[in-house]
Amino acid sequence: MYKVAFNKEAEKEFLKLEKTVQELITKKILDLQDGIFTSDKALKGNHKGKFRKRAGDYRIVYLKENNILVITLIRIAHRKEVY
């Protein structure tokens, strides 16, 4: 089991979303907390070391720290704006 933490920007982005989108993203965040990383992709370039999880048309960009079992949510945004 992982601990999931929002950074301030990700929290603001999450709270601005519609309620239905928030519920979908919450389910995906709970998957991260349970250690379900299927179909997550590692990012390249400037975002190397980070991963993304798909949530409909939205993307959750996160950083996984294996030593401490902490997942930091960096960005939650529509797929056309996230990178």
N, CA, C and O atoms as a GROMACS GRO file, in nm:
protein
  332
    1MET      N    1   0.083  -0.118   0.000
    1MET     CA    2   0.000   0.000   0.000
    1MET      C    3   0.088   0.125   0.000
    1MET      O    4   0.184   0.134   0.076
    2TYR      N    5   0.054   0.220  -0.085
    2TYR     CA    6   0.130   0.343  -0.099
    2TYR      C    7   0.056   0.459  -0.034
    2TYR      O    8  -0.066   0.456  -0.021
    3LYS      N    9   0.130   0.559   0.006
    3LYS     CA   10   0.071   0.683   0.054
    3LYS      C   11   0.068   0.778  -0.066
    3LYS      O   12   0.168   0.791  -0.137
    4VAL      N   13  -0.044   0.843  -0.089
    4VAL     CA   14  -0.058   0.935  -0.201
    4VAL      C   15  -0.066   1.077  -0.146
    4VAL      O   16  -0.145   1.104  -0.056
    5ALA      N   17   0.016   1.166  -0.201
    5ALA     CA   18   0.018   1.306  -0.157
    5ALA      C   19   0.001   1.397  -0.278
    5ALA      O   20   0.061   1.372  -0.383
    6PHE      N   21  -0.080   1.499  -0.265
    6PHE     CA   22  -0.098   1.600  -0.370
    6PHE      C   23   0.004   1.711  -0.349
    6PHE      O   24   0.030   1.750  -0.235
    7ASN      N   25   0.062   1.762  -0.458
    7ASN     CA   26   0.132   1.888  -0.442
    7ASN      C   27   0.026   1.998  -0.456
    7ASN      O   28  -0.085   1.969  -0.501
    8LYS      N   29   0.056   2.120  -0.419
    8LYS     CA   30  -0.045   2.226  -0.414
    8LYS      C   31  -0.111   2.251  -0.549
    8LYS      O   32  -0.233   2.269  -0.556
    9GLU      N   33  -0.031   2.253  -0.656
    9GLU     CA   34  -0.087   2.279  -0.789
    9GLU      C   35  -0.182   2.167  -0.831
    9GLU      O   36  -0.289   2.194  -0.886
   10ALA      N   37  -0.144   2.043  -0.806
   10ALA     CA   38  -0.230   1.930  -0.844
   10ALA      C   39  -0.360   1.934  -0.766
   10ALA      O   40  -0.466   1.903  -0.820
   11GLU      N   41  -0.354   1.972  -0.640
   11GLU     CA   42  -0.475   1.982  -0.558
   11GLU      C   43  -0.568   2.089  -0.613
   11GLU      O   44  -0.689   2.067  -0.621
   12LYS      N   45  -0.513   2.205  -0.650
   12LYS     CA   46  -0.594   2.312  -0.708
   12LYS      C   47  -0.660   2.267  -0.838
   12LYS      O   48  -0.778   2.291  -0.860
   13GLU      N   49  -0.581   2.201  -0.925
   13GLU     CA   50  -0.635   2.152  -1.052
   13GLU      C   51  -0.747   2.052  -1.028
   13GLU      O   52  -0.850   2.055  -1.096
   14PHE      N   53  -0.727   1.962  -0.932
   14PHE     CA   54  -0.827   1.860  -0.901
   14PHE      C   55  -0.958   1.924  -0.853
   14PHE      O   56  -1.066   1.885  -0.897
   15LEU      N   57  -0.949   2.021  -0.765
   15LEU     CA   58  -1.068   2.084  -0.708
   15LEU      C   59  -1.146   2.168  -0.810
   15LEU      O   60  -1.264   2.193  -0.790
   16LYS      N   61  -1.081   2.212  -0.917
   16LYS     CA   62  -1.147   2.290  -1.022
   16LYS      C   63  -1.228   2.203  -1.118
   16LYS      O   64  -1.312   2.254  -1.192
   17LEU      N   65  -1.203   2.071  -1.119
   17LEU     CA   66  -1.269   1.982  -1.214
   17LEU      C   67  -1.415   1.958  -1.175
   17LEU      O   68  -1.454   1.977  -1.060
   18GLU      N   69  -1.494   1.915  -1.276
   18GLU     CA   70  -1.633   1.880  -1.251
   18GLU      C   71  -1.640   1.760  -1.156
   18GLU      O   72  -1.545   1.682  -1.147
   19LYS      N   73  -1.752   1.746  -1.088
   19LYS     CA   74  -1.770   1.641  -0.988
   19LYS      C   75  -1.754   1.502  -1.048
   19LYS      O   76  -1.692   1.415  -0.986
   20THR      N   77  -1.808   1.478  -1.169
   20THR     CA   78  -1.799   1.345  -1.231
   20THR      C   79  -1.655   1.311  -1.266
   20THR      O   80  -1.613   1.196  -1.251
   21VAL      N   81  -1.580   1.410  -1.312
   21VAL     CA   82  -1.439   1.388  -1.345
   21VAL      C   83  -1.359   1.363  -1.218
   21VAL      O   84  -1.269   1.279  -1.216
   22GLN      N   85  -1.392   1.435  -1.111
   22GLN     CA   86  -1.325   1.414  -0.983
   22GLN      C   87  -1.345   1.270  -0.934
   22GLN      O   88  -1.253   1.209  -0.880
   23GLU      N   89  -1.466   1.217  -0.951
   23GLU     CA   90  -1.494   1.081  -0.907
   23GLU      C   91  -1.411   0.980  -0.986
   23GLU      O   92  -1.358   0.884  -0.928
   24LEU      N   93  -1.400   1.000  -1.118
   24LEU     CA   94  -1.320   0.911  -1.202
   24LEU      C   95  -1.173   0.916  -1.160
   24LEU      O   96  -1.109   0.812  -1.145
   25ILE      N   97  -1.121   1.035  -1.139
   25ILE     CA   98  -0.981   1.051  -1.100
   25ILE      C   99  -0.958   0.993  -0.960
   25ILE      O  100  -0.852   0.936  -0.935
   26THR      N  101  -1.054   1.007  -0.872
   26THR     CA  102  -1.042   0.950  -0.738
   26THR      C  103  -1.027   0.798  -0.744
   26THR      O  104  -0.949   0.741  -0.668
   27LYS      N  105  -1.103   0.734  -0.833
   27LYS     CA  106  -1.090   0.588  -0.849
   27LYS      C  107  -0.948   0.551  -0.895
   27LYS      O  108  -0.891   0.454  -0.846
   28LYS      N  109  -0.893   0.629  -0.987
   28LYS     CA  110  -0.758   0.602  -1.036
   28LYS      C  111  -0.654   0.628  -0.928
   28LYS      O  112  -0.554   0.556  -0.919
   29ILE      N  113  -0.676   0.729  -0.846
   29ILE     CA  114  -0.584   0.758  -0.735
   29ILE      C  115  -0.587   0.644  -0.633
   29ILE      O  116  -0.484   0.608  -0.577
   30LEU      N  117  -0.706   0.588  -0.609
   30LEU     CA  118  -0.716   0.475  -0.518
   30LEU      C  119  -0.643   0.353  -0.575
   30LEU      O  120  -0.585   0.274  -0.500
   31ASP      N  121  -0.645   0.337  -0.709
   31ASP     CA  122  -0.566   0.231  -0.773
   31ASP      C  123  -0.418   0.251  -0.745
   31ASP      O  124  -0.347   0.155  -0.715
   32LEU      N  125  -0.372   0.376  -0.756
   32LEU     CA  126  -0.232   0.405  -0.726
   32LEU      C  127  -0.200   0.370  -0.580
   32LEU      O  128  -0.095   0.312  -0.551
   33GLN      N  129  -0.290   0.405  -0.492
   33GLN     CA  130  -0.269   0.378  -0.349
   33GLN      C  131  -0.259   0.228  -0.324
   33GLN      O  132  -0.183   0.184  -0.238
   34ASP      N  133  -0.336   0.150  -0.399
   34ASP     CA  134  -0.333   0.004  -0.383
   34ASP      C  135  -0.218  -0.062  -0.459
   34ASP      O  136  -0.200  -0.183  -0.451
   35GLY      N  137  -0.140   0.017  -0.531
   35GLY     CA  138  -0.025  -0.038  -0.603
   35GLY      C  139  -0.059  -0.094  -0.739
   35GLY      O  140   0.016  -0.177  -0.792
   36ILE      N  141  -0.170  -0.052  -0.798
   36ILE     CA  142  -0.210  -0.098  -0.932
   36ILE      C  143  -0.155   0.001  -1.034
   36ILE      O  144  -0.208   0.111  -1.051
   37PHE      N  145  -0.048  -0.040  -1.103
   37PHE     CA  146   0.019   0.048  -1.198
   37PHE      C  147   0.004  -0.002  -1.342
   37PHE      O  148   0.081   0.038  -1.429
   38THR      N  149  -0.095  -0.088  -1.368
   38THR     CA  150  -0.113  -0.141  -1.503
   38THR      C  151  -0.145  -0.029  -1.600
   38THR      O  152  -0.221   0.063  -1.568
   39SER      N  153  -0.090  -0.038  -1.716
   39SER     CA  154  -0.105   0.057  -1.827
   39SER      C  155  -0.055   0.198  -1.795
   39SER      O  156  -0.085   0.291  -1.870
   40ASP      N  157   0.019   0.217  -1.688
   40ASP     CA  158   0.082   0.346  -1.663
   40ASP      C  159   0.208   0.354  -1.747
   40ASP      O  160   0.276   0.253  -1.768
   41LYS      N  161   0.239   0.472  -1.795
   41LYS     CA  162   0.356   0.487  -1.882
   41LYS      C  163   0.458   0.579  -1.818
   41LYS      O  164   0.423   0.678  -1.754
   42ALA      N  165   0.583   0.545  -1.836
   42ALA     CA  166   0.692   0.631  -1.791
   42ALA      C  167   0.706   0.744  -1.892
   42ALA      O  168   0.696   0.723  -2.013
   43LEU      N  169   0.728   0.864  -1.842
   43LEU     CA  170   0.743   0.980  -1.930
   43LEU      C  171   0.889   0.996  -1.969
   43LEU      O  172   0.980   0.946  -1.902
   44LYS      N  173   0.910   1.067  -2.079
   44LYS     CA  174   1.045   1.087  -2.132
   44LYS      C  175   1.079   1.235  -2.133
   44LYS      O  176   0.996   1.320  -2.099
   45GLY      N  177   1.200   1.265  -2.172
   45GLY     CA  178   1.243   1.404  -2.189
   45GLY      C  179   1.252   1.477  -2.056
   45GLY      O  180   1.311   1.427  -1.960
   46ASN      N  181   1.193   1.596  -2.051
   46ASN     CA  182   1.197   1.679  -1.930
   46ASN      C  183   1.126   1.615  -1.812
   46ASN      O  184   1.152   1.649  -1.697
   47HIS      N  185   1.036   1.522  -1.840
   47HIS     CA  186   0.958   1.458  -1.736
   47HIS      C  187   1.010   1.320  -1.700
   47HIS      O  188   0.938   1.239  -1.641
   48LYS      N  189   1.134   1.291  -1.735
   48LYS     CA  190   1.191   1.159  -1.708
   48LYS      C  191   1.187   1.130  -1.558
   48LYS      O  192   1.217   1.216  -1.476
   49GLY      N  193   1.148   1.006  -1.524
   49GLY     CA  194   1.136   0.966  -1.384
   49GLY      C  195   0.995   0.976  -1.332
   49GLY      O  196   0.965   0.927  -1.223
   50LYS      N  197   0.906   1.041  -1.409
   50LYS     CA  198   0.766   1.054  -1.370
   50LYS      C  199   0.683   0.956  -1.452
   50LYS      O  200   0.728   0.905  -1.555
   51PHE      N  201   0.563   0.930  -1.406
   51PHE     CA  202   0.472   0.838  -1.474
   51PHE      C  203   0.340   0.907  -1.497
   51PHE      O  204   0.309   1.009  -1.435
   52ARG      N  205   0.260   0.850  -1.588
   52ARG     CA  206   0.126   0.904  -1.610
   52ARG      C  207   0.025   0.792  -1.605
   52ARG      O  208   0.051   0.680  -1.649
   53LYS      N  209  -0.090   0.824  -1.552
   53LYS     CA  210  -0.203   0.732  -1.546
   53LYS      C  211  -0.319   0.797  -1.619
   53LYS      O  212  -0.348   0.915  -1.600
   54ARG      N  213  -0.383   0.718  -1.703
   54ARG     CA  214  -0.496   0.767  -1.780
   54ARG      C  215  -0.624   0.764  -1.698
   54ARG      O  216  -0.650   0.666  -1.628
   55ALA      N  217  -0.702   0.870  -1.707
   55ALA     CA  218  -0.834   0.876  -1.643
   55ALA      C  219  -0.928   0.942  -1.743
   55ALA      O  220  -0.955   1.062  -1.733
   56GLY      N  221  -0.978   0.865  -1.838
   56GLY     CA  222  -1.062   0.922  -1.943
   56GLY      C  223  -0.979   1.016  -2.029
   56GLY      O  224  -0.874   0.977  -2.080
   57ASP      N  225  -1.025   1.140  -2.045
   57ASP     CA  226  -0.951   1.240  -2.122
   57ASP      C  227  -0.851   1.315  -2.035
   57ASP      O  228  -0.788   1.410  -2.082
   58TYR      N  229  -0.836   1.274  -1.911
   58TYR     CA  230  -0.744   1.341  -1.820
   58TYR      C  231  -0.624   1.253  -1.791
   58TYR      O  232  -0.629   1.131  -1.808
   59ARG      N  233  -0.516   1.316  -1.747
   59ARG     CA  234  -0.394   1.244  -1.714
   59ARG      C  235  -0.352   1.283  -1.573
   59ARG      O  236  -0.361   1.399  -1.532
   60ILE      N  237  -0.306   1.183  -1.500
   60ILE     CA  238  -0.251   1.205  -1.366
   60ILE      C  239  -0.101   1.182  -1.378
   60ILE      O  240  -0.057   1.071  -1.407
   61VAL      N  241  -0.023   1.286  -1.357
   61VAL     CA  242   0.123   1.275  -1.363
   61VAL      C  243   0.171   1.261  -1.219
   61VAL      O  244   0.138   1.342  -1.133
   62TYR      N  245   0.250   1.157  -1.195
   62TYR     CA  246   0.295   1.131  -1.058
   62TYR      C  247   0.439   1.085  -1.055
   62TYR      O  248   0.496   1.044  -1.156
   63LEU      N  249   0.496   1.094  -0.936
   63LEU     CA  250   0.633   1.054  -0.909
   63LEU      C  251   0.626   0.946  -0.802
   63LEU      O  252   0.569   0.967  -0.695
   64LYS      N  253   0.685   0.831  -0.831
   64LYS     CA  254   0.681   0.718  -0.737
   64LYS      C  255   0.817   0.705  -0.670
   64LYS      O  256   0.919   0.690  -0.738
   65GLU      N  257   0.817   0.711  -0.539
   65GLU     CA  258   0.940   0.698  -0.462
   65GLU      C  259   0.937   0.563  -0.393
   65GLU      O  260   0.873   0.548  -0.289
   66ASN      N  261   1.006   0.464  -0.450
   66ASN     CA  262   1.000   0.326  -0.402
   66ASN      C  263   1.048   0.308  -0.259
   66ASN      O  264   0.990   0.230  -0.183
   67ASN      N  265   1.151   0.379  -0.221
   67ASN     CA  266   1.209   0.359  -0.088
   67ASN      C  267   1.109   0.387   0.023
   67ASN      O  268   1.104   0.314   0.122
   68ILE      N  269   1.030   0.493   0.007
   68ILE     CA  270   0.942   0.536   0.112
   68ILE      C  271   0.796   0.499   0.085
   68ILE      O  272   0.710   0.521   0.169
   69LEU      N  273   0.769   0.443  -0.032
   69LEU     CA  274   0.634   0.408  -0.073
   69LEU      C  275   0.542   0.530  -0.072
   69LEU      O  276   0.433   0.526  -0.015
   70VAL      N  277   0.586   0.638  -0.135
   70VAL     CA  278   0.508   0.760  -0.146
   70VAL      C  279   0.488   0.791  -0.294
   70VAL      O  280   0.581   0.784  -0.374
   71ILE      N  281   0.366   0.826  -0.330
   71ILE     CA  282   0.336   0.870  -0.465
   71ILE      C  283   0.294   1.016  -0.455
   71ILE      O  284   0.197   1.048  -0.387
   72THR      N  285   0.367   1.105  -0.523
   72THR     CA  286   0.335   1.246  -0.522
   72THR      C  287   0.265   1.281  -0.653
   72THR      O  288   0.323   1.264  -0.760
   73LEU      N  289   0.143   1.330  -0.644
   73LEU     CA  290   0.070   1.371  -0.763
   73LEU      C  291   0.118   1.510  -0.801
   73LEU      O  292   0.109   1.605  -0.724
   74ILE      N  293   0.169   1.519  -0.922
   74ILE     CA  294   0.230   1.644  -0.967
   74ILE      C  295   0.133   1.727  -1.048
   74ILE      O  296   0.131   1.850  -1.035
   75ARG      N  297   0.053   1.663  -1.131
   75ARG     CA  298  -0.033   1.736  -1.221
   75ARG      C  299  -0.156   1.653  -1.252
   75ARG      O  300  -0.145   1.532  -1.273
   76ILE      N  301  -0.272   1.716  -1.257
   76ILE     CA  302  -0.395   1.653  -1.302
   76ILE      C  303  -0.457   1.752  -1.400
   76ILE      O  304  -0.500   1.860  -1.360
   77ALA      N  305  -0.463   1.714  -1.527
   77ALA     CA  306  -0.515   1.807  -1.627
   77ALA      C  307  -0.565   1.731  -1.748
   77ALA      O  308  -0.539   1.612  -1.764
   78HIS      N  309  -0.637   1.802  -1.833
   78HIS     CA  310  -0.684   1.743  -1.958
   78HIS      C  311  -0.564   1.704  -2.042
   78HIS      O  312  -0.459   1.768  -2.035
   79ARG      N  313  -0.579   1.598  -2.119
   79ARG     CA  314  -0.465   1.543  -2.193
   79ARG      C  315  -0.402   1.643  -2.289
   79ARG      O  316  -0.283   1.632  -2.319
   80LYS      N  317  -0.478   1.740  -2.339
   80LYS     CA  318  -0.420   1.835  -2.433
   80LYS      C  319  -0.339   1.945  -2.361
   80LYS      O  320  -0.264   2.019  -2.425
   81GLU      N  321  -0.354   1.955  -2.228
   81GLU     CA  322  -0.284   2.058  -2.153
   81GLU      C  323  -0.178   2.007  -2.058
   81GLU      O  324  -0.099   2.086  -2.006
   82VAL      N  325  -0.173   1.877  -2.035
   82VAL     CA  326  -0.095   1.824  -1.924
   82VAL      C  327   0.056   1.832  -1.944
   82VAL      O  328   0.129   1.850  -1.846
   83TYR      N  329   0.106   1.819  -2.065
   83TYR     CA  330   0.250   1.819  -2.086
   83TYR      C  331   0.293   1.955  -2.122
   83TYR      O  332   0.412   1.978  -2.145
   0.00000   0.00000   0.00000
